[in-house]
């Protein structure tokens, strides 16, 4: 078990590497898990709230119906328990579907729980995209 005061980028990176994940730490200290999951995920330490944030996204295709994104994301949130889905659109018309999940570590972290939750989060995200967009309306 990792005590809450010992939750650091280095400690998490070591846990992820031991589990077979290939990671990269960015300039903000966020860990990007590049390999070892079904889909790339950022692991972010929020020290104020004492939680880990798992975050990922997928770019929608250029001709995706942006006016249908609210309903699409709401349907994902009603069907999938582990990820909280949202979306962003930009001035250039590009849209992204995002997902995040929080694990609080006030009382410490169990490394196996982190790895299991992270793998499940990535699996749920990619499954949600594949199953819910069968006609390729949002993703190619």
N, C-alpha and C positions, 0 to 999 in steps of 0.2 A: 504494500500500500504506500502511496505517495502522500505525505502530509501536505496540507493546503499551502503551507509556507514554502514547500519544495517544488511547487508547480511552476516550472520555468520552461522557456523555449528549449533549452538544452535537454532538460529531463524528458519533455514530451518527444522531442526529436529522437532521443535514444530509445524510448518505448516504441515509437513507430518504426525505427530502423530494425530493432530486434524482431518486430513482427513481420519484417520483410518488405516494408514500404520504402520507396525511394522518395526523399523529401528535398525541398529547397526552402530556405528561410529568406524572406524578402527584406527590404530595407526597413520595414515597419516592425519586423520581428514576428510576422505571421508565417506560419508553416504551410507550404503547399505540398500536398501529398500527390506526387506525379504518377507513381506506379504502386501497385499493390492493392488497389481498390478497383471497383467497376467503373469509376469515374473520378476525375480529379476533384479534390476537396481542399479548402483552406481550413486550417485549425488556428483559431485566434484566441489568445488568452485575454479575458477581460478581468483585470486584477481588481477593479472597483467592485464589481458584482460577484467576484469569485466564481466565474464560470468559464467554460470553454464554449466557443461558438464554432460550429461546423457550418461552412458556407460554400455554396457552389452555384453555378448558373449555366444556362445554355442559350446561345443566340438563336433567336427565331429566324426563319428564312425571310428573305427580302419582301416577298409578297404575302406574308402572313396577315390575316385579317385582324388588325389592331383593335378594332371595335369589339371583337369577341374575346379579348384577353381576360377581361374581368370575369366573365362566366367560366372560361377555361380554368383559370387559377382557383376560383371558388370550387369548381368540381374536384380539382386535385386536393384541395384542403379538406373537402368532405370525405374523400376516399382513403387518404393516406395519413396514418397516425404519427409517423416519426418526423416528417419534414413539414415545416411551415413554408408554403409557397407564396411568392409574390412576383411582380414583374416591374420592369422599367421600360419606358420608351424615351427615345431621344429625339432631338429636333430633326435629325436626318432621317427619321422614320424607323430606325433600327430598334428592335425590341429584344429583351432578354427575360427569360423566366428564371427566377432565383429560388433557392431553398436555403433554409437555415434550421439549426437545431441547437439547443443549449444543454450543457451538462454542468450542474453546479458542483463545486468542489469545496464547500465550506468545511467539510469534515474529512477531506482528503479525496484521493482518486485511486481506484483499483485499476491498474494497467489493463487487465483483461477486459474490463468494462468499457474503457476508452476505445480499445481496438474493436470490440464487438459492436459498439454503438456507431463508430465511424464507418465500419464496413456495411452495417445495416442501413445507415443514412445514405451512403452512395448507391447501394442496391435499390433502395426505395425510390430515390430520385430518378435513376435511369429507367426503372420499371414503370414509374408513373408516366414518364415521357413516352416510352414505347407503347404502353397499353392505351393511354388516353388520346394519343394522336395517330390512330390507325390509318386515317386517310391522308396523313402528311400535310395537314392544314397549317400547322405551325412550324414543324421541323422537317428537314429533308432527309 
